[in-house]
Amino acid sequence: MRTFFLTATLLIGIGPTCMAAQIYKWVDEQGVTHFDAQPPQGGEAATVVTPSSPAGKPVAPPSSNTIGDQQAIDKSVKKQVAEQQARLKVFCDQARTNLAQLQNNPRLREDVDGEMRRLTDEQRLERTHEAQKQIAENCQ
């Protein structure tokens, strides 16, 4: 029985320090003072230092500037991804067109130093395999 009371007293004494959280204080437009675990949206709030705060240092709320910076970064990344997808689509369309030309046209010519030369069957077959490989790797 004595150990039960000793354990209960110990838990009651330690409980508040384990449940310590950051507390914010602000005054609204009507002059009413508020205390809450989260700062108000779009308003200024002071941090209340509690004895159980780590090293007595209050944690600053995230500023709206960091949120705006993150949104700008997200927008930039989405723009880069869209540009990359557009370039990949152009590449895939061109690769499929080239593959169709290689497969359907036995008499292909290429420009080498301003001179038109006909592709041999081996060259055409090699380029067909390269085009198929590029499409398989990069295009879905």
KEKE-3310 file (N, C-alpha, C; in steps of 0.2 Angstrom, whole numbers, plus 5000, padded with zeros to 4 digits):
npx = (5004:5010:5019:5011:5006:5017:5022:5011:5012:5024:5022:5012:5019:5029:5022:5017:5029:5032:5022:5024:5022:5024:5018:5008:5004:4992:4984:4967:4957:4947:4953:4955:4965:4973:4978:4986:4991:4994:4999:4990:4982:4990:4993:5002:5011:5016:5029:5027:5037:5039:5043:5046:5051:5064:5079:5075:5072:5062:5052:5052:5037:5033:5037:5028:5035:5044:5035:5030:5042:5043:5032:5036:5047:5041:5033:5043:5049:5039:5037:5049:5048:5037:5042:5053:5045:5039:5049:5054:5042:5043:5055:5052:5042:5049:5058:5050:5045:5057:5060:5049:5052:5064:5060:5051:5056:5067:5077:5086:5094:5108:5115:5132:5144:5140:5137:5126:5123:5119:5111:5117:5110:5114:5118:5106:5098:5105:5103:5089:5088:5095:5086:5074:5079:5081:5068:5062:5069:5066:5053:5036)
npy = (4994:5006:5008:5010:5022:5030:5028:5034:5047:5051:5050:5059:5071:5071:5071:5084:5090:5081:5083:5096:5110:5121:5138:5150:5168:5181:5196:5199:5209:5214:5216:5205:5194:5180:5163:5149:5133:5135:5148:5163:5164:5173:5183:5192:5184:5182:5171:5161:5158:5144:5135:5122:5122:5118:5122:5134:5142:5149:5142:5148:5153:5147:5158:5168:5171:5160:5151:5156:5156:5142:5139:5146:5139:5126:5129:5133:5120:5112:5119:5116:5102:5101:5107:5098:5086:5091:5092:5079:5073:5079:5073:5059:5059:5062:5052:5041:5044:5044:5030:5024:5029:5022:5009:5008:5013:5007:5013:5024:5040:5049:5065:5068:5078:5087:5079:5067:5051:5034:5024:5008:4991:4986:4997:5003:4994:4993:5007:5006:4997:5005:5016:5009:5005:5017:5022:5012:5014:5028:5032:5030)
npz = (5000:5004:4994:4983:4985:4986:4972:4965:4970:4965:4951:4949:4952:4942:4931:4925:4920:4910:4901:4896:4885:4871:4874:4868:4868:4866:4861:4856:4845:4852:4864:4873:4881:4876:4878:4871:4863:4850:4839:4833:4817:4805:4814:4827:4841:4857:4865:4879:4892:4901:4916:4913:4900:4888:4893:4895:4884:4872:4859:4843:4833:4817:4804:4792:4781:4779:4775:4763:4756:4755:4747:4735:4731:4729:4718:4709:4707:4702:4690:4684:4683:4674:4662:4660:4657:4645:4637:4636:4630:4617:4613:4613:4603:4592:4592:4589:4577:4569:4571:4564:4551:4549:4549:4539:4527:4516:4509:4514:4516:4522:4527:4526:4529:4520:4510:4502:4508:4506:4518:4523:4524:4536:4544:4544:4552:4564:4568:4570:4580:4590:4591:4595:4608:4614:4615:4623:4635:4638:4635:4638)
capx = (5000:5014:5023:5006:5005:5024:5022:5006:5014:5030:5019:5009:5025:5033:5017:5017:5035:5032:5017:5025:5021:5025:5012:5008:5000:4991:4978:4963:4954:4943:4957:4955:4971:4972:4984:4985:4996:4996:4999:4984:4983:4991:4994:5008:5010:5022:5030:5027:5042:5037:5049:5048:5054:5071:5085:5071:5072:5056:5053:5048:5033:5036:5035:5024:5040:5046:5029:5030:5048:5042:5028:5040:5051:5037:5031:5048:5050:5033:5038:5055:5046:5033:5047:5056:5040:5037:5055:5053:5037:5046:5060:5049:5038:5054:5061:5045:5045:5063:5059:5045:5056:5069:5057:5047:5059:5073:5082:5087:5100:5110:5119:5138:5149:5137:5136:5121:5125:5113:5112:5117:5105:5117:5117:5098:5096:5109:5100:5083:5089:5096:5080:5070:5081:5080:5061:5060:5071:5064:5046:5031)
capy = (5000:5012:5008:5012:5030:5033:5028:5039:5054:5052:5051:5066:5076:5071:5072:5091:5091:5077:5086:5103:5111:5128:5141:5157:5173:5186:5200:5200:5216:5217:5217:5199:5190:5172:5158:5143:5130:5137:5155:5164:5164:5180:5188:5192:5181:5181:5165:5161:5154:5140:5132:5116:5123:5115:5127:5141:5145:5148:5140:5153:5150:5148:5164:5167:5172:5154:5147:5159:5154:5135:5139:5148:5133:5121:5132:5132:5113:5110:5122:5112:5095:5102:5108:5092:5082:5093:5090:5071:5071:5080:5068:5053:5059:5062:5045:5036:5046:5041:5023:5022:5030:5017:5002:5008:5015:5004:5017:5030:5043:5054:5070:5067:5083:5090:5074:5063:5044:5030:5019:5001:4988:4985:5003:5004:4989:4996:5013:5004:4994:5010:5019:5005:5005:5024:5023:5008:5017:5035:5034:5025)
capz = (5000:5004:4987:4979:4987:4984:4965:4963:4971:4960:4944:4949:4953:4936:4925:4922:4916:4904:4896:4894:4878:4870:4875:4865:4871:4861:4863:4850:4843:4858:4870:4877:4881:4874:4879:4867:4861:4843:4838:4829:4810:4803:4820:4831:4847:4861:4868:4886:4894:4906:4919:4910:4894:4888:4894:4896:4877:4869:4852:4839:4828:4810:4801:4786:4776:4777:4771:4757:4753:4753:4741:4729:4729:4726:4712:4704:4706:4698:4683:4681:4681:4668:4657:4658:4654:4639:4632:4635:4625:4611:4611:4612:4597:4587:4591:4586:4570:4566:4571:4559:4545:4548:4548:4533:4521:4515:4505:4518:4515:4527:4525:4529:4527:4514:4504:4504:4507:4507:4523:4521:4528:4543:4547:4546:4557:4570:4570:4572:4587:4595:4592:4600:4615:4617:4616:4628:4641:4640:4633:4641)
cpx = (5004:5018:5018:5006:5012:5024:5017:5009:5020:5027:5015:5014:5028:5028:5017:5023:5035:5027:5018:5025:5023:5018:5013:5003:4999:4985:4974:4961:4950:4947:4957:4961:4969:4979:4982:4991:4998:4995:4993:4987:4984:4992:5000:5006:5017:5023:5030:5032:5040:5043:5051:5051:5061:5075:5081:5071:5066:5057:5049:5043:5035:5033:5032:5029:5043:5041:5029:5036:5047:5037:5031:5044:5047:5034:5036:5050:5045:5034:5044:5052:5041:5037:5050:5051:5039:5043:5055:5048:5039:5051:5057:5045:5043:5057:5056:5045:5051:5063:5055:5048:5061:5066:5053:5050:5066:5078:5082:5094:5101:5115:5126:5143:5146:5136:5131:5123:5119:5116:5112:5112:5108:5116:5110:5096:5099:5105:5093:5083:5090:5090:5075:5072:5080:5072:5059:5063:5068:5056:5042:5025)
cpy = (5006:5013:5011:5020:5033:5033:5033:5046:5055:5053:5057:5072:5076:5073:5079:5092:5087:5080:5093:5104:5119:5132:5148:5162:5179:5190:5201:5208:5219:5218:5211:5196:5183:5169:5152:5140:5131:5144:5156:5165:5171:5185:5187:5188:5181:5174:5165:5156:5150:5137:5126:5116:5121:5121:5134:5145:5144:5146:5145:5150:5151:5154:5163:5168:5165:5150:5150:5157:5147:5135:5141:5142:5128:5123:5131:5125:5111:5113:5118:5105:5096:5103:5102:5087:5084:5091:5083:5069:5073:5075:5062:5053:5059:5055:5040:5038:5043:5033:5021:5023:5024:5010:5002:5010:5012:5008:5024:5033:5048:5059:5070:5073:5086:5086:5069:5056:5040:5025:5012:4998:4987:4991:5005:5000:4991:5002:5011:5001:5000:5014:5016:5005:5012:5025:5019:5011:5024:5036:5028:5024)
cpz = (5000:4998:4982:4979:4984:4976:4962:4964:4966:4953:4944:4949:4946:4930:4922:4918:4910:4899:4894:4887:4877:4870:4872:4868:4867:4863:4856:4850:4849:4864:4875:4876:4880:4876:4875:4865:4853:4842:4833:4822:4808:4808:4823:4838:4851:4864:4875:4888:4901:4910:4916:4903:4893:4888:4894:4889:4874:4861:4848:4834:4821:4807:4794:4780:4774:4774:4764:4753:4750:4747:4735:4727:4726:4719:4707:4702:4701:4691:4680:4679:4675:4662:4655:4655:4647:4634:4631:4630:4618:4608:4609:4605:4591:4586:4588:4579:4566:4566:4565:4552:4544:4547:4542:4527:4521:4511:4508:4516:4521:4524:4529:4526:4520:4508:4507:4502:4509:4513:4521:4526:4535:4547:4549:4551:4564:4572:4573:4579:4592:4596:4596:4607:4618:4619:4622:4635:4643:4639:4636:4636)
residu = (MET:ARG:THR:PHE:PHE:LEU:THR:ALA:THR:LEU:LEU:ILE:GLY:ILE:GLY:PRO:THR:CYS:MET:ALA:ALA:GLN:ILE:TYR:LYS:TRP:VAL:ASP:GLU:GLN:GLY:VAL:THR:HIS:PHE:ASP:ALA:GLN:PRO:PRO:GLN:GLY:GLY:GLU:ALA:ALA:THR:VAL:VAL:THR:PRO:SER:SER:PRO:ALA:GLY:LYS:PRO:VAL:ALA:PRO:PRO:SER:SER:ASN:THR:ILE:GLY:ASP:GLN:GLN:ALA:ILE:ASP:LYS:SER:VAL:LYS:LYS:GLN:VAL:ALA:GLU:GLN:GLN:ALA:ARG:LEU:LYS:VAL:PHE:CYS:ASP:GLN:ALA:ARG:THR:ASN:LEU:ALA:GLN:LEU:GLN:ASN:ASN:PRO:ARG:LEU:ARG:GLU:ASP:VAL:ASP:GLY:GLU:MET:ARG:ARG:LEU:THR:ASP:GLU:GLN:ARG:LEU:GLU:ARG:THR:HIS:GLU:ALA:GLN:LYS:GLN:ILE:ALA:GLU:ASN:CYS:GLN)
# end
